[in-house]
Amino acid sequence: MNALIRKSKLLIALTGLLVTSPGFAQGDVDLENEDDQIAYSIGVNIGTSLVNQQILEGIELDTFVVGMLDAINSDLKMTEEEMFAAIQTFQQRMADAQQAELQGNIDASMEYLSLNADKEGVVVLDSGLQYLILETGPVGGTSPELSDSVLAHYHGTLTDGSVFDSSVDRGEPAQFGVSQVISGWTEALQLMTVGDKWRLFIPPGMAYGEASPTPAIPPNSALIFDVELLEIR
């Protein structure tokens, strides 16, 4: 919550660079000179940051701009105590929305995995990891150990089919250590042999959990990977 307060104060301070008078109107800019180009670029940078952080979702933008102008003109319409209470309310709303999203995602993921476990050919391990054998390598093939590196092709999707990463689409397999990937991969790779191609259904706790590395993967998502083990290195 303290971080959100700092962001709010920084936001007011930085946005003051963009608004120079109460008569400012969106679109009333002249980008012919260097100073205006600098100001506009700073504005785009701040606006992009606000969008990416989702700070302005549900916020009345007109009132937001009035607040910035009042701060610049030292003409505040609320007391410090009232504004602090309002920011606390905002922070709580954000925290509640985030918690609801996390719970909703994990509920949906576990429901998907529960239904998927009953499908023909799907193997469910004690860890919760599920897999389906798509292709089998030569008999007597070797399996990688935890200390090995492997070369593999993979195609990763969410449960709705959205692709978030794919060495197949890039046309180049990936090399990585067996112990250096998400735990769902680590467990599966040690069970596969060279030439195998499996479809992995990975629970959130064996994938990225709440700490998603990319906006393309919502937190607490179950992930699906088609993995083809090409070599042990």
PyMOL commands that set and color helices and strands:
alter all, ss='L'
color gray80, all
select helices_A, chain A and resi 2-15+34-53+61-72+80-116+167-170+178-180+183-189+204-206
alter helices_A, ss='H'
color red, helices_A
select strands_A, chain A and resi 123-124+130-135+149-158+163-166+174-177+197-202+223-232
alter strands_A, ss='S'
color yellow, strands_A
deselect
rebuild
show_as cartoon
